[in-house]
Amino acid sequence: MRVSSSDVQNSFGKYLKIATCQEPVIITKNGQDIARLVPYPEPLLLAEGQKMSYQAYLGLVANSEERYELIDGELYLLDSPVFDHQTVLGELFGSFYNWFKGKPCRPVFAPLDVTLYKSAENVNVVQPDLVVICDTDQIDAKGKYIGVPTLVIEVLSPSTRRKDILQKTDLYLQTGIKEYWLIDLDKQAVYRYVFADGDIEDYQAIIDSGTVQSTCFAGLEIRLDDLFGRQNKINRG
């Protein structure tokens, strides 16, 4: 089967399934063959439930320049973020960088692989938009982070909204994350979860001109007007 690179980008899951279960997929660009999607030596997808194993995931990403996440055996291809997403993330990281400077914990923005274990058989790999790492001793000799962040932040986008709200909330709740912020660009709101003992201990929706305050880090806060650049828009108006 031959398909264009744009078709593969738009329907990667479909063509991955074809390549692993039916036939190789030859990828074309401007009418020329440029790549081939073929099965990994060990099957990428398990027969039952069509789930991808962690080892198969490692084999895939080792030979790819694309960014992926693996959640509950499902593979997700990550799109490039849009301008508003990066603007908000930049504002957020700047505030976090200044607040954590000189403190033991470190804010780090994507892409950074975070490997989370629901069980020995269910290994998940995600790339949150921003994490706060306090267990910096969990960075191995290759510079890979192998710990559990204290705080995780995701900036919602149309392609990741459902995954960030549903699958990732469940994942973070079950794997030891203490605090989770969801930033909604469309509604210009922040939803803050606090997890404890595998349950939601606290939830707050911060909207309008409010201020989101961290529960794990007393004194860490950011005004929504600053986060979404509202003051600048008012001044320009």
Buried (B, 14 or more C-beta within 10 A) or exposed (E): EEBBEEBBEEBBEEBBBBBBEEEEBBBBEEEEEEEEBEBBEEEBBEEEEBBBBBEBBEBBBEEEEEBBBBBEBBBBBBEEBEEBBBBBBEBBBEBBEEBBEEEEBBBBBBEBBBBBBBEEEBBBBBBBBBBBBBBEEEBEEEEEBEBBBBBBBBBBBEBBBEBBBEBBBEBBBBBBBBBBBBBBBEEBBBBBBBBEEEEEEEEEEBEEEBEBBBBBBEEBEBBBBBBBBBEEEEEEE
